[in-house]
Amino acid sequence: MVCTMPFLRALLRTAGRFRRSPQGPAGLPADDTVLLDAPDERLSPALVAAALGEYGPAAKLLATTRDRAEWENRDRYLVRLVAFARSRDGWLTAWLAAAPHDPDALLVKAQLAVRRAWESPARSEQLREMGPLITAAAESDPRDPVPWRLALDHARGTHATHTVFEALWEQAVRRSSHHYGCHVAALRYLSAAWYGSHRECFDFAERAAEDSLPGSLVQALPLRAAFALLVEGPEARTTSVQEERIDAAADLAITLSDSFAPGDPWPAEVRNLLAFVLVARGRWAEALEQFRRIGPHAASFPWSSVSDDPLGRFLEAREDARLRVACGTLLPDRADRGRTRGHYA
């Protein structure tokens, strides 16, 4: 019996009316329980306070990550706080007025300024003016690698030479040799969209993954190289070696994903990226398993790179994977729709 998509979709919608559990079909959370970029229990109070104009919880959170050398958490929380400050920065203004030399406030100030400059039509010119802010953040705590991740992003946007970039990279890895954010910044610089090539991108990513610690998100770096190639469309993949490297990157990321508990928010972005790549490769059963492991933790990246509605695109891809596994009927591929748009993130 042939399983037709419209008929199957209608049956599934009808069955959904009688389903009261938040757990959807195929062990997936129901659509209305999936959240985009949901903050964890540490970040949430800081965002709530910031919405009220209070900077204290954000200051305490970032100070804790700095005191404990939690550099990965520090970078992740910084990015989320700055995303909030883009539209509501009164709490940051108050923080800087009260503590103008606070290392954490200076870091947020620099990140926000760089983020806004990236979104400007005069990006290169505005970014060049941000150099002193990044220097101030870096000098405020010489141990911290996060300002150097910011410096690497800044260098990419100001068309820094490879020599300049390598000097910044040396400073970054001196502070934290396996810092994921710094590795991602370097990978972007080396990408074909900027100052390198797909081959350079993969070479760097694969070497970094081989040298990384067990369970490190750096092991997902080749997956980012694969994503950069996939979003250019089939015409960019001209050799079997490229195809093999994409699948090898996915295999490595699956192993990394397996090392974390299902539903863990920490690897959620990596799992979202992995699901995207597996869908693009037509590895439907494996993609569905990653959607199960993601649980309710949808991430803007990578979906925002190919859609103005990242949550909708996530749910669409998840549904495609579920339906294909359920009945084995092929649908027109949608993973290559659109191209990345040169987003800062």
Secondary structure by P-SEA (a helix, b strand, c coil): ccccaaaaaaaaaaaaaaccccccccccccccccccccccccaaaaaaaaaaccaaaaaaaaaaaaaacaaaaaaaaaaaaaaaaccccaaaaaaaaaccccaaaaaaaaaaaaaaaaaccaaaaaaaaaaaaaaaaaacccccaaaaaaaaaaaaaacccaaaaaaaaaaaaaaccccaaaaaaaaaaacccccccaaaaaaaaaaaaaaccccccccaaaaaaaaaaaaacccccccaaaaaaaaaaaaaaaaaaaacccccccaaaaaaaaaaaaaaacaaaaaaaaaaaacccccccccccccccaaaaaaaaaaaaaaaaaccccccccccccccccccc
